[in-house]
Amino acid sequence: MKADPAAQAALLEVQALDSRADQLRYQRSHLAELAEIASLTASRSRDDDERRDQQIVVDDLNAAQRKADLDVEQVKARRARDADRMAQGLITNPRDLERMQQELGSLERRISVLEDEELEIMERVEEAQGRLDELTQRVAGSDERLAELAAVRDEKTAAIDAELTTLAAEREPVAAGLPDDLTALYERLRASKGGVGAAALRQRRCTGCQLGIDNAELAVIRAAADDEVLRCEECQRILVRVEDSGL
């Protein structure tokens, strides 16, 4: 393949711009904020799932507490009615009076049991509510941190995208002057060689694979016409001669 030496030099410029663009795209996809956002989003999801489950526990316990409160009030109301009837002397039959007194004793014991149960439920409600508050705060804290990270990510991404736009604008006129066959070869090699399709021969070394060129190959390169498109014998990349090639 033949290409004007100026076109080969321009190809190195295109390669430099493409390499910088590749670096920028890698940076954009590997921002530190992205890893933290992914990790925090996962932990936030777990916390929010637990928070929803804990809310159900709290709601059930609150319902149980309301029922316990009602049970206590109902028994106390019955005790008050019976005590009031006795205080007003409405029960005159000795046997009925004795039965009423026994019932009042039974109600007192029932109230004591219900109040113990009520206290136990209140303690469980307090503990469950504390856990719910903790999870709610953690989710809120995660949301706040995620918003901060997203803002930083967006700022960095915008800066990278702006630089990529600038690089694309710089690349377009340089690449437009390259021969089609040279461009096609370069793009094919770039796709198969980790983004580097063309490399400079600098100080008798291919800057693509970083291997030195042996004397026999150097002799072939020296003898090649200036417009001959050379390939590195080791990595097969386009090898462009420059001022400090060492030929």
PyMOL commands that set and color helices and strands:
alter all, ss='L'
color gray80, all
select helices_A, chain A and resi 5-29+32-87+94-176+180-192+215-223
alter helices_A, ss='H'
color red, helices_A
select strands_A, chain A and resi 198-202+205-206+230-231+238-241
alter strands_A, ss='S'
color yellow, strands_A
deselect
rebuild
show_as cartoon
